[in-house]
């Protein structure tokens, strides 16, 4: 029987082709580890660099190089010992004009979805509070360094406990001035009808907080504060300031001048000008009285206030 060289060549080519195809299939399967971009690996699942699993959309070209881009913001709200606070109200304000709400979970964690039309921003300010509680509210400007999405607040937002007034005269005539006294001797002459929102007189409470306590982000970069107070519930003072007498706990000499500071909060105004929420503002000066025991001043709103050496 005569051999056919062309048939042997065809069989060899067919065998080589089959082996090559098998090797390609094996390379596609790999060793079972997820590859970058696989959903199982948390990789990007869209063509624009967004991360669907983290609630992040792709950064658009219209977002400036100096802007931060994030469609999701996360963090935690805690008490003074670091335990999570359930049902705290969060408000995230972007560029000072777009504000988005959220509520914390049982462990204090929260997540806020930012609409893509608002997700290109240069500032992000957080307001955290716990309604109907004896706890301060707080305001913090978030650190946007790093450009990550989701934007995570590395430091928790701390809500400090407040103590009700030791002397709180009956409401009676809400337009009449009365003196409210707190535990460390702080005194305020106020008119209940002058507090906005109304109906908060009976719940007035205050906390004197150590100025080096964790969570006082609004003090960063400011002069050293010698005494710091936080009110609950927070509110504005309508039409006029409330006179206040602050104990000279710092032991300053008589007639020593101090700068007075207030934290901009809901509708807080100084001389008719609104104080930006979360802004720690030097609004006036005062001095220790002749007896060396008190600093007499006036406060424009019931949020946080304190004094530093002038």
Secondary structure, DSSP 8 states (H G I E B T S, - for coil): ----HHHHHHHHHHHHHHHHHHHHHHHHHTTS---TT-GGGT---STTS-BGGGTB----TTS-TTSEE-SEEEEEEE-TTS-B-TT-EEEEEETTTEEEEEE--TTSEEEEE--GGG-EES-EEEEEE-TTSSB--EEEE---TT--SSEE-SS-EE--B-EE-SB----SSTTSEEEEE-TTS-EEEEEGGGEESSS-GGG-EEEE--TT-TT-GGGTTS---SEEEEEEEEEEE-SS-EEEEEE-TT---TT-EEEEEEE--TT-EETTEE--TT-EEEEEEEEB-TTSSEEEEEESEEEEEEEEE-
